[in-house]
C-alpha cells in the first residue's frame, strides 16, 4: 500500500465482494462477516477498502477502470449465455436486460 496513492480503486473481485452480496448472505444466514480493511485492487495494488468504489464516476485509477469494464463485459456474456440455456431459471428477456445493464456499467467504466 502506497501512502502517496490518492486514487479511488476497484476491488479486483468487483462482482463478488459487493455490499449487496454481503447483505444477501447476512439476511439469508443471519451472519455478517467483517469487511476487510485492505483489498487487492483491479490494478494489482493492495489498498484500503475505504479507497475503493463500485461507482464508475468515483473510480480514478485507470487500470482499475479497465479491469472493471472487462469484468462487467465478461459477466454480461455469461448472463446472456445463462438466459439462452435450455431449462434456465432465468427468462431470456431478464437475462438480456441484466446483460444490457452490465454492458452499460462497462461503458461507463471505460469512459466511452
C-alpha positions in Angstrom: 0.0 0.0 0.0 1.4 3.3 -1.1 0.7 6.3 1.2 1.1 8.6 -1.8 -1.6 6.9 -3.8 -4.8 9.0 -3.6 -6.7 7.2 -6.4 -10.0 5.6 -5.9 -9.7 1.9 -7.0 -12.0 -1.0 -7.8 -11.8 -4.2 -5.8 -10.3 -6.9 -8.1 -13.2 -9.1 -7.1 -15.6 -6.4 -8.3 -18.5 -8.8 -8.9 -18.0 -10.9 -5.8 -17.3 -8.6 -2.9 -20.2 -6.1 -3.1 -22.2 -4.9 -0.2 -25.3 -6.3 -1.8 -23.7 -9.8 -1.8 -22.8 -9.3 1.9 -26.3 -8.2 2.7 -27.9 -11.2 1.0 -25.7 -13.6 2.8 -26.4 -11.8 6.1 -30.2 -11.9 5.6 -30.1 -15.5 4.5 -27.9 -17.0 7.1 -28.2 -14.3 9.9 -24.4 -14.0 9.8 -22.4 -10.9 8.8 -18.7 -11.1 8.3 -16.4 -8.1 8.8 -15.4 -6.2 5.8 -11.7 -6.4 5.0 -9.5 -3.5 5.9 -7.5 -3.8 2.7 -8.2 -5.5 -0.7 -6.4 -6.2 -3.9 -7.5 -3.6 -6.4 -8.0 -4.3 -10.1 -4.7 -2.7 -10.8 -2.9 -5.2 -8.6 -2.2 -2.8 -5.7 -3.2 -3.6 -2.1 -5.3 -0.7 -1.0 -7.6 0.2 1.9 -11.2 -1.0 1.3 -12.3 2.6 2.0 -10.4 3.7 -1.1 -12.5 1.5 -3.4 -15.8 2.2 -5.1 -18.1 0.3 -7.4 -19.4 3.5 -8.9 -17.7 4.3 -12.3 -17.9 8.0 -11.6 -15.9 7.7 -8.4 -13.0 5.5 -9.7 -9.9 7.5 -10.6 -7.4 4.7 -11.2 -7.3 4.0 -14.9 -6.1 0.3 -14.7 -8.9 -0.3 -12.2 -11.5 1.2 -14.5 -10.2 -1.0 -17.4 -10.4 -4.1 -15.1 -13.9 -3.3 -14.0 -15.0 -2.7 -17.6 -13.6 -6.1 -18.7 -15.2 -7.9 -15.7 -18.7 -6.4 -16.4 -18.4 -7.3 -20.1 -17.5 -10.9 -19.1 -20.4 -11.1 -16.7 -22.8 -9.7 -19.4 -21.7 -12.5 -21.8 -22.2 -15.1 -19.0 -25.6 -13.7 -18.2 -26.7 -13.9 -21.9 -25.4 -17.5 -22.1 -27.3 -18.5 -19.0 -30.5 -17.0 -20.3 -30.2 -18.9 -23.5 -29.6 -22.3 -21.9 -32.4 -24.8 -22.1 -34.1 -25.2 -18.7 -32.6 -22.0 -17.3 -34.4 -20.5 -14.4 -33.7 -17.0 -15.7 -36.0 -16.0 -18.5 -34.2 -14.9 -21.7 -35.6 -11.3 -21.5 -34.5 -10.8 -17.9 -31.0 -12.1 -18.8 -30.9 -9.8 -21.8 -31.9 -6.8 -19.5 -29.3 -7.8 -16.9 -26.6 -8.1 -19.7 -27.6 -4.7 -21.1 -27.2 -3.1 -17.6 -23.8 -4.8 -17.2 -22.7 -3.5 -20.6 -23.8 0.0 -19.7 -21.7 -0.2 -16.5 -18.8 -1.5 -18.6 -19.2 1.5 -20.9 -19.3 3.9 -18.0 -16.1 2.4 -16.6 -14.3 2.6 -19.9 -15.3 6.2 -20.3 -16.9 5.7 -23.8 
